[in-house]
Amino acid sequence: MASSQDSEMIQLDISLQKANEQRNGFKLRLETQLPGSGFSGIFGASGSGKTTLLRCIAGLEPDSQGSVVVNQHTFQNDNVFLSPQQRNVGFVFQQPVLFPHLTAKQNIEFGAKRAFEPLSETHVNELIMVSGVEHLLTRYPASLSGGEQQRIAIVRAVASNPSILLMDEPLAALDDARKTELMSYLEALQSILAIPVLYVSHSQTEVARLAQQVLVLESGELLQQGEVTDVFNRLNRVDEQTAMTFLEGRVANYDEQYHLTQITLAQHSLWLPQSNLSSGSKVRLCIAANDISISLDEHSQTSILNRLLVKIQTIKPSSAPGISLIELNADGQSLLAQVTNKSVNNLQLKADMSVWAQIKSAAILR
């Protein structure tokens, strides 16, 4: 597999102006750096420039200006503009693009044969096993489900041993069940990929499950960049429509009697119905703001298992009538709760108060 050193980075200084019927006057202007390995998320609303950014990196936008350098390999600058086939880029699109006359194995071999530096047969077989597609190899694309086709498309892209893998909303065309299935395979791929992966999505939970770093684009410009939990928590403080919190925790224990896993934050723990997590491993949690209620006292006689002693940071009106968005400090991490204005008044909630956050539901993302 391609490798990268800790000092290597993706360096982007891109500008592009497009004037057409679909994007009249659209401009992309972005200057940033990203890690030279691992998954980085590209997040933003439709029309924010996510796909255009990937196309610029891949060399598919000949009018783009500036520089693209991937782990010390210059794709373009003021003097150089490599063609797409010279950039050694793997690209996975929203819709799987497989050759219909080739079997799944032949599609994968097509990618492997076009590698700048071919992978060993052992590496290709490892990739097939990790992706769970070995039972599909003799079948043709027409006999595969959408999720299966996308898995083959991903394996083919990685088998070409690219210097960078670009993924443009690879789950967008799948139903929820297939999304969950494919997400597991993407997580498994992380263990064997040493190349950088740029993952485009408009779903916060997808990006938070896979990526450590995230770029947030808006109208062709970089709005925010940083660690996923920090960036998304900042976004959610100002966007009540997506109000949720991402927390970092660690697996502490598994209760076999009740089939619950204990996730520790700092001083507090949450018990969640997950059984396949290794003790000591880091996890990322997602908690919707409307799944948190506030109490002045700890109520033990309740079906709500997870209760945290927290401190109110801020209370602000939500865009929804009669609702307030409350930011809480939970062991140094931000937690958002949606509460009715009536409850805020009845409980006389205010900043710096210590209260109990009752968490009705939480999802383990990774």
N, C-alpha and C positions, 0 to 999 in steps of 0.2 A: 504494500500500500504506500501511497505517497506520504511523506512525513513532513513535519514542520518543527522548527525550533521555537522555544519560548519567546524569543525576540522577534519572530516573524509576525507580520501583520498583513491585513488587507487595508490598503491605503486608497481612498477614493477622493477624487477632486473632479466632480463631473458637472457639466452644464449642458443642457439640451433645451431647445425651443422647438415646439411643434405647433404648426398652424394648419389644422384640417377640420373637416366637418365634425368629427367626433370629439376633438380636443382643441377647440379654437383658442389659440393663445396659451396653451399649456406650457409651463416652463418647469424644468427640473434643475435644481441647483443644490448640490450637496457636497460637503467636504467633511470627511470623518475618517476614523480608523476603526477596524474591527479585529478581534482575535484571529490568528492564523490557523486555528483548529477549533473543532467543536461547532455546536449549533448556535447561530445568531438569528434572532427573529427580526423580520421586517413587518411592521404593523401599521395599519392606517385604514381609513375608510376608502370606499371605492372612488377611484379618480385621484387618489393622493400621490400616485407615482410609484407604487410598489413594483408592479410588473415592468414599468419603463426602466426602473433602476436595474433590475435583473437583466433586461435586454441590453442595456448599456455595458454592463460587465461582460456579457457574453459576446459583445461585438456585433449585435444585431441592429444597432442604431448608428449607422455610418455618419450621421450629422452630430453625434455627441462630441463635446470638446472636453479637454482636461486630461487627467491621468487616472489609470487603473493599474495598481500594482498588487499582485497576490503573492505573498511570501517571497518577495524579492524578484518575482518574475513580472516584467513590465508588459502589460497587455496593450497599453497605449499611453502616449504623452504627446508633447508638441511635435515630436519627430517620428513617432512610431504609431501605427494603427494596425494591429494584427487582425486578420480575418477570423471569423468564428472558429473555423477548423484549426487554426493555429493557436488558439487560446487554451486548448485542452480543458474545456468546460463541460461538465455534465449538467443537463437541464431536464427537469421533470416538470411536466405541464399539468394543468388542471385535469385535462382529459388524457388518459393513457394513449400514447401513440405507438402501437406495435405493428409490425409487419404481419398482415393477416395470413399470408401464405407460409409463414414460418412458425414452427412450434415454439413454445415458451423457451426451451433450451436453445433453439437456434437463434431466437431473438437475443438472448443473453450472450451467446457466442459472437453474434454480430457486433455487440458493443465491445467485447473483450478483444476481438481481432483488430479493432481500430484504436487501441490504447497506444499512446506515445511510448510508454514503457509497460509492456504487457504484464499482467499479474500472473503469478504462478497458478497452476491448476489447483494447488492446495488452497490458495487464497480465494479463488473463485468458488470452490466447493464450500469453503467456510462461509462465504457470503450467501450462498444458496441455502445452507443449513440454518444460519442465523435468521434469515428472512422467512424461513418456513415454506419454501416453494418447491421443495424437492419432489413432492407428489404431483406437481403441475407440469413438469418438464416436457412430457410427451404430448401435451394438449395444445390445440390451436387457440388463438385469442377469441374466436367466436364462441368457444365452449367455456370460456372463463367469465366469472362475474366481474363487475366493475372494480371491486376491491382487489381481486386476484390479478386482473390486468395491470392495475397500478403497482402492485408489488413487483411484478415482472419488469415493468418499466423502470422502477427504482433500482432493481438489481442490475438491469442492463446498463443504466447510467453509471452506477458505481463500478461495474465490471470494466468499464472503459478507462479506469484508473485516472480520473480527472484530477486536476490540481485544485479545483473548487467545484462543489455541487450546488446548483441553484434549484430550489423547489418552489414553484409558483402555485400556491394553494392546492396541494396534491390531494386534499381530502374534500374539496368543495363539491365534487360531483357525486359523493357517496352518501348513503343513508347513515343514520346514527350508529347502527350496529357495525357496519363496515368501517366507519371512521374509528370506532373504538378498537377494532381488530387491527387496522393498519397502523394506528398510533403505537400499539405495542411493538410492532415490528420496527418502526422507526426508532423507538427507544432501544431496542436490541442492537440496531445498527451502530448506535453511538459507541458501543464497546469495542468495535473493530475499525472504525473510521478515524484516520489521523488527519484528514483533510478538513478545511473549513466548509461548513454548510450554511447557506443563507436560506432561511425558511420564511416564505411570505404567507401571511394569513390575516384575515380580519377578525379572527377569533382570539380573544385574550387567553382563554383556557388552553388552546392548542399551543400557542407560543410559550405560555408559562410552563407547560408540561415538558417541552423539549429544550428550550433555550435558556441560556444564562444571561446573555446580553440581548438587548432589543433596541432597534431604531424605530421611532414613531415618526411617520411622514404625514404632512398635511399640505395640500396644494403644491406638491413638488418640492417642499422644503423640509429640513430636519427640525421637528418640533421638540423631541426629547430623545435622549440616549442614555443607557446605563443598565444596571442590574434589573432583571425582569421585575422582581418584587417591588423595588423602589419606584421604577417608572410607572408600572400599572397602578400601584397604590396612589401615586400622585395624580394620575389621570382620573381615577375613580372618585377622588375627593371633589372634583369639579363636574363630574358627569353622573348625575343621579340615575340615569337610565341604565348604566352598567355597574351600579354600585356593588362592588364586591371587594374582598380583601385577599391578598396572597401572603401567606405566612411561611416562614422557614422553621422546620422542626426536625426532630431526630427520633427514630424508632427505639423505644426503650424495652418493651415487653409485649408478650402475646398471652392473652388469657384464653386457654383452651376450653374452659367450661362455657364461657359466654361468646367465644369466637370474636374477641375484640382486641385490637392492637392499641397499645399506649404510645402516644406521640408526645414527647416533651418539647416545650418551648424553652423557657429558662427556669422559672419557678413553678410553672403550671403544666398540667398534662391534659390531653384530650384522648378520649377512648373512641375509636372508630372501627367500623366493621370491615377490616382488611386483614388477610391472613398470610399473604405471600411476600412479606417484607422482611428483610434481614435485620436482625438486631444491630443497632448502632448506625444504620444507614440514614442519610439525610433525605428528607422528603419535603415537598412543597404542597401546601394546603390552599384550597380555595373556599372561601366562605362568603355567601351572598349576604348583603346587608339586611335583607328582609328575613333572613334566617336567624337573626339575633334579636333577643328581647332584653330589656333592662329591668333590673330589680334593685331595690335598696338593701335587701337582705338576701342571704343565701338560703334558698328553699330546698331542703333535702327531700321533702315529700313531693316529688315531681318526677315525671317520666323523662325530663330533660337531663341527660347524664352529664353534659359538659357545661360547667359553670366556672367563669374566670373572674377573679377580683381585679378590676381595671380602674383606670382613672380617666375621667372625661377631659379631652383636650379642647374640642370646640363643638359648638352646636350651631348649625346654620339651617335656614329654611331650604327645603327641597323645591324643585320645580313642580313637583306633584302637590296639589292642593292638600293642606292639612297635614303634611309630612315634614319632619325635620331629619337631617342627616347628622349623626353624631359620630365624631372621631374619638376613638378610645385608645389609650396606651395600654397594651398587653405585653408585659415583659419587654418593653422597649420597642415592640413592633406595633404598627398602626392597625387598628381594627375599626371597621365602619359598621354602623347600625342605622337602620331606618326605623323611626319611631313616630307615632302620631303626635301632633302638637298638643293634643289633649293630655297625653301621657307625660309629655315634657312638663306641662303646667301642674298636673296632679302630683307628680313626683318631685316637683320643684328642682328639676335638673339644671345644673350650671357647671361651668368650667371648673376644673380642679376637684370636683367631687369624686369620691371613690364609690363605685357601684359594682354590681354583679352583672356580667354579660352572660346570658343564657343562650347557648349555641344549639339550635335545633338540628342543624345539618351542616356537614362539611365534607368536601371531596378531597381525596388524596390524588394529586396530579402526578407525582413522581417520587 
